[in-house]
């Protein structure tokens, strides 16, 4: 029996090719993502472990925020002397290091990475932990000298002797590049500029006694933990943050882990899609192979093989396929990981010197996924094979398995579909974001399953309509292709399902993103009253000089500043909420339209006052006049009185929970070194907006980190942010389509083989090759469009439900991107044509006589 | 051996013209030592308006002869004409058109497209050509074959005999110059077989069609006007106004001759096939108990995986 199975496997290897490819793709993504993240984490673990100081003393901070205030927390540099006296400390260094600084060259072009990785300006000192070494020039001495890292120097063509301008928070200053430092370890992608320590302290931190931390080298024979304990005892346990090298590496790895997790989950998402779509392909392949082998299986049964043996022989074949696919997939995954690492290098994260890390989990999960998927997908067809009766050997070989009723599918499909629909309706009417989101998730999964199960039932009605015009348009060839697509609803359904999954995703996401864009557009139209907004691309803060330049620009009238401050508020209901508050200049009303439920802008921005969203206030028992204790960074605290409640409709999101804001005086008092995040500018009387714009752009030329935007530009910026999400979805879609195309190719190719005699007959009685190709193409198109229509219908429903959830977040507009919908349908027809290329060619090349003589 | 060959001279007088003819038609499979001659320099004329049967044991080359005459297969040497058109040397596309417009086909089985109704199958060649069938003629054909009530049925809803009648209607409807029927009764019981043969006879007698039928059933051959006997790729004899008995006798004799001449060296593919010698007696239309004749097609069969 095993021998027969092996023979079969080898005999059908051509027909199993595409199934194997689907397994290979799935496994490649699983293995690739695991190898990549293992490799990168190992690399960075080593980097952090080898470059972290034994012990560090840094400012204690529990108010981290994604939206920075622009202030750099510091410790007194004099701490270094106290730390140096602690027993077991061999050496100390003062750190003066600032991230998110803009450094520009003489053409006012930023030398920082374009990838969003930070530019770090720091003080230069050499220990055996330094990640860089001086490779040309000399170390910076005194103000006006700096070292640049070699990668940045190369990428931005900066040479020794060039002058750079550092746009730091206290003020910008010029430095001459006196040396180049080269990474001795992996370059994580940042740009590094080194100053001497006193310059870094005064120019970056604004004080010669300021430091961003103290790095400690421990004496031999004393453990880091012991030294850390002694330093903490000396300086006060809660006064600062103390970390050993291991702890730093851990927290650095955790920070990086966030990014790596994103990459990993994206990759696993790809793997998931590949697996899901691949399953359909494999199910179809085995179903068709078994249908073709009905007689042979019947003969085996007649000769005495029992059902279990027949089933086992199919499953063994599937397992072999899985093993081969997994092995190739594992190899492809290693290639994929190499590719990703090369891609990272292109983005400045230089990983080229690292060796690939393959953990035990990688091959294990590869084989589990590969073999598991194949086995599961082949199980139903295997059962069907086992059900073949010995009589089948004697019966005339008509294609089996066409007419079996779909009742079970109808029942299961409608039950699951009803449950899914109920969940989606529940999601649409829910008023709580959390429960709406979980209902949405449930509804999406259930409706997807229901559609997959019920897909074959929908084949007849939908394809009747879709292909209804075929006989009129393409005559009898159109009729035959439409009927061929209807011939085996199960097969057509499973083939189309592969395409459906991807397109449902894209449909849902495009509705969601179009709705978000429209909502933001409306929001911007409604609230933004300023002629221009001066702002960083990433909404990051910028130095005071920018504000000064804008104010000094001829024709600039009102300038309203916006600053952010991470805060923690203790609310009357006892909750302590960490969020980000905004601060504005008094004449906010002239640049923005704020809707108030209670109070007004003047009250909200008064000294000692705070405003918040009315819903947030209600949820936390806040009323007008409530006194709220507010904590700022660096342990500063105050109490603010609630003076206004806003009703903007958009409260949450972007880390701005509660929509807190107060007067500019408050933020200047409690976050003294903060930087502005946005400037709302109106033209002065007598100056046209276009005139002002060109003047603003001229005066902001030295500050490439900020841009001048009017309402339209601002919408564009927001759209750009949303589009990033879409690109990911499109990439996922691309993969899903590739595999779906493989599925269509697979189905058609196997159908062509199955219909060899029919094709031979058609050719014999005078069907031209061209007509035959067209027949197969049309069948392919109708299957692909069927999948697209099903997927889009599902996706649109999902998208509307997603929008309902978003509406709870204030994004109330619903937009359905009909252009995208039409493009997808047309695109799916093209997909159908492409998928039919090879099968059609194969069919038209078929030898007429051989086809007639088949079997 | 082919004692009858000289008698079979081209250009027979009594028929009203020649529907198809072949000169020096040779078809070889394989090359070098393993060359098998399926047709060995065959000269043949198919008279218009007559019912010609081609008989011969398995491997005699009768199906190959039909395939070559119908433009389904290429020839190794020689020439073939359909009417005045020389089809040897036509391009694939022209051959396809020729088959579509000028030839009708019936095969032993799998004659119909399963997704099309009987009516759609009947008009298929004309639909493919984008031509409208002659409605009056179509009706006549449908009524002659008694298919009026079956037009909306799919092939799977038809009996074997009905399916062959639909195939026959399809072959007739475009009024081709020549109808080729390859073992049209091979898969039918005797009653349905007789019915189909009757229709082919009617097509010739009443509708003026030309039919060439390949068969190894003497009973079926007896319905024809002329039987051509093939053996080892040559036309070895012919018989006008055949009866089943005479054909069977001829086949028997022919087997004996072969046995005498070839002895044990008979090629493997020239197996006795229908084994007429074992038949209990001449039974017209008897088609049961025969093994499917497959070995004949095998030399160029596709990868049967």
HADDOCK unambig.tbl for C-alpha pairs under 7 A between the chains (distance, minus, plus):
assign (segid A and resid 11 and name CA) (segid B and resid 305 and name CA) 6.77 0.50 0.50
assign (segid A and resid 476 and name CA) (segid B and resid 127 and name CA) 5.90 0.50 0.50
assign (segid A and resid 476 and name CA) (segid B and resid 128 and name CA) 6.50 0.50 0.50
assign (segid A and resid 480 and name CA) (segid B and resid 115 and name CA) 6.71 0.50 0.50
assign (segid A and resid 483 and name CA) (segid B and resid 115 and name CA) 5.93 0.50 0.50
assign (segid A and resid 484 and name CA) (segid B and resid 115 and name CA) 6.79 0.50 0.50
assign (segid A and resid 758 and name CA) (segid B and resid 113 and name CA) 6.25 0.50 0.50
assign (segid A and resid 761 and name CA) (segid B and resid 111 and name CA) 6.91 0.50 0.50
assign (segid A and resid 764 and name CA) (segid B and resid 72 and name CA) 6.73 0.50 0.50
assign (segid A and resid 764 and name CA) (segid B and resid 99 and name CA) 6.87 0.50 0.50
assign (segid A and resid 765 and name CA) (segid B and resid 99 and name CA) 5.89 0.50 0.50
assign (segid A and resid 765 and name CA) (segid B and resid 100 and name CA) 5.30 0.50 0.50
assign (segid A and resid 765 and name CA) (segid B and resid 105 and name CA) 6.57 0.50 0.50
assign (segid A and resid 765 and name CA) (segid B and resid 125 and name CA) 6.26 0.50 0.50
assign (segid A and resid 766 and name CA) (segid B and resid 96 and name CA) 4.88 0.50 0.50
assign (segid A and resid 766 and name CA) (segid B and resid 97 and name CA) 5.90 0.50 0.50
assign (segid A and resid 766 and name CA) (segid B and resid 99 and name CA) 5.21 0.50 0.50
assign (segid A and resid 766 and name CA) (segid B and resid 100 and name CA) 3.82 0.50 0.50
assign (segid A and resid 766 and name CA) (segid B and resid 125 and name CA) 6.44 0.50 0.50
assign (segid A and resid 767 and name CA) (segid B and resid 96 and name CA) 6.74 0.50 0.50
assign (segid A and resid 767 and name CA) (segid B and resid 128 and name CA) 6.32 0.50 0.50
assign (segid A and resid 768 and name CA) (segid B and resid 93 and name CA) 6.77 0.50 0.50
assign (segid A and resid 768 and name CA) (segid B and resid 96 and name CA) 5.97 0.50 0.50
assign (segid A and resid 848 and name CA) (segid B and resid 72 and name CA) 6.92 0.50 0.50
assign (segid A and resid 849 and name CA) (segid B and resid 72 and name CA) 6.67 0.50 0.50
assign (segid A and resid 849 and name CA) (segid B and resid 73 and name CA) 6.94 0.50 0.50
assign (segid A and resid 850 and name CA) (segid B and resid 300 and name CA) 6.78 0.50 0.50
assign (segid A and resid 850 and name CA) (segid B and resid 301 and name CA) 5.02 0.50 0.50
assign (segid A and resid 850 and name CA) (segid B and resid 302 and name CA) 5.50 0.50 0.50
assign (segid A and resid 853 and name CA) (segid B and resid 297 and name CA) 6.45 0.50 0.50
assign (segid A and resid 853 and name CA) (segid B and resid 301 and name CA) 6.85 0.50 0.50
